[in-house]
């Protein structure tokens, strides 16, 4: 188990009871500073953003009065896919599976769900060609539609599901 700590308005780290997080801004060189971090607790530092891939560093544990610098989070420019249902389509529930093949047989995978007729955006997708598969939410084995989408860094790719 673990807990999430977030920085409050005074710069103090507090338990994240509501799931909301205060954003830490970086300086012009991409550096950031977090003060008041608990000691003796294994920490995970991560980034998130609509147009950058997720960076994660795990296993950071600080001793009392220790200052750690050079904790680098590697991120790349990323894109967003916005999914829309054809006009007139309502009360739908779909499972969306996204995958992109990489070198050496590895792949990136993301899953999301889509309900009703509201558009659904998937952020922080690495640039490249992604395979998009749509499944019926009630029968996760029933493939309803498949296509490929080119994700371009710092751009939104609009996809209308052809169902």
C-alpha positions in Angstrom: 0.0 0.0 0.0 0.9 3.6 -0.1 -0.5 7.1 0.0 -0.3 10.1 -2.2 0.9 13.4 -0.8 0.2 16.7 -2.5 1.6 20.2 -1.9 -0.9 22.6 -0.3 -1.0 26.3 -0.9 1.5 26.9 1.8 4.0 24.5 0.3 3.4 21.7 2.9 2.7 18.2 1.8 -0.6 16.8 2.9 -2.4 13.5 2.2 -4.5 13.6 -1.0 -7.9 12.8 0.5 -9.9 14.2 -2.4 -7.8 13.1 -5.4 -7.0 16.7 -6.3 -3.4 17.6 -6.9 -1.6 20.9 -6.9 0.6 21.3 -9.9 4.2 22.0 -9.4 5.6 24.3 -12.1 9.1 23.9 -13.4 11.5 26.8 -14.1 12.8 27.7 -17.6 15.3 24.8 -17.4 12.7 22.2 -16.3 13.8 22.1 -12.6 11.4 21.9 -9.7 11.7 21.9 -6.0 9.6 20.0 -3.4 10.0 20.8 0.3 8.7 19.1 3.4 8.8 15.5 2.0 8.4 12.7 4.5 11.6 10.8 5.5 11.9 7.0 5.6 9.0 6.6 3.1 9.5 5.3 -0.4 8.3 8.0 -2.8 7.2 8.0 -6.4 7.6 11.2 -8.4 5.6 11.4 -11.7 4.5 13.9 -14.3 1.4 14.2 -16.2 0.2 16.4 -19.0 -2.0 16.3 -22.1 0.9 16.8 -24.5 3.8 14.9 -22.8 4.4 11.3 -22.1 4.3 10.3 -18.4 7.6 10.4 -16.6 8.0 8.3 -13.4 10.8 7.8 -10.9 10.1 5.3 -8.1 11.9 4.2 -5.0 13.1 7.5 -3.7 13.7 7.4 0.1 15.1 10.3 2.0 16.9 10.3 5.3 16.2 13.1 7.8 17.7 16.4 6.6 18.7 14.9 3.2 18.5 17.0 0.1 18.2 15.1 -3.2 18.9 16.7 -6.5 19.1 15.4 -10.0 15.9 13.4 -9.9 15.3 13.4 -13.6 11.9 12.6 -15.2 12.2 11.7 -18.9 9.3 12.8 -20.9 8.7 13.2 -24.6 6.3 15.4 -26.6 3.0 13.6 -27.0 -0.4 14.0 -28.6 -4.1 13.6 -27.8 -6.9 11.6 -29.5 -10.4 12.8 -29.2 -13.0 10.1 -29.9 -16.6 11.0 -31.1 -19.6 9.0 -31.8 -21.5 9.6 -35.1 -24.2 12.2 -34.6 -27.5 10.7 -33.4 -25.8 7.8 -31.6 -26.8 7.9 -27.9 -26.6 5.7 -24.8 -23.6 3.9 -25.9 -21.0 2.2 -23.7 -17.8 1.1 -25.2 -14.4 -0.1 -24.1 -11.6 1.5 -26.2 -8.2 -0.3 -26.4 -5.2 1.6 -27.9 -1.9 0.0 -28.7 1.3 1.0 -30.6 4.0 -1.5 -31.5 7.5 -0.7 -30.7 10.9 -2.2 -31.3 11.8 -5.7 -30.0 8.2 -6.9 -29.8 7.2 -4.4 -27.1 4.1 -2.3 -27.3 2.5 0.6 -25.6 -1.1 0.0 -24.4 -3.9 2.3 -23.1 -7.5 1.5 -22.3 -10.4 3.8 -21.7 -14.2 3.7 -21.6 -16.8 5.8 -23.4 -20.4 6.3 -22.2 -23.3 8.1 -23.6 -22.7 10.4 -26.6 -20.0 12.7 -25.1 -16.6 12.9 -26.7 -13.7 11.1 -24.9 -10.1 12.4 -25.0 -7.1 10.2 -24.4 -4.0 12.3 -23.5 -0.3 11.8 -23.3 0.0 9.3 -26.2 3.5 8.9 -27.7 3.8 10.1 -31.2 3.3 7.4 -33.8 0.6 5.1 -35.3 -1.8 3.6 -32.8 -4.3 0.9 -33.3 -7.7 1.7 -31.9 -10.1 -1.1 -31.1 -13.7 -0.6 -29.9 -15.4 -3.3 -27.9 -19.0 -3.5 -26.6 -18.9 -2.8 -22.8 -21.2 -5.7 -22.1 -19.1 -8.2 -24.1 -15.4 -7.3 -23.9 -14.6 -10.0 -26.4 -16.8 -8.5 -29.2 -14.7 -6.3 -31.4 -17.0 -3.7 -33.0 -14.6 -1.6 -35.0 -10.9 -1.1 -35.5 -8.8 1.5 -37.2 -5.3 3.1 -37.0 -4.7 6.7 -35.9 -1.5 8.7 -36.4 -0.8 10.7 -33.2 1.3 13.8 -33.7 3.2 15.5 -30.9 1.4 18.5 -29.5 -1.7 18.0 -31.7 -5.2 16.6 -31.3 -6.3 13.8 -33.6 -10.0 13.7 -34.0 -11.6 10.2 -34.6 -15.3 9.6 -35.3 -16.1 6.0 -34.4 -17.6 4.3 -37.4 -20.2 2.1 -35.6 
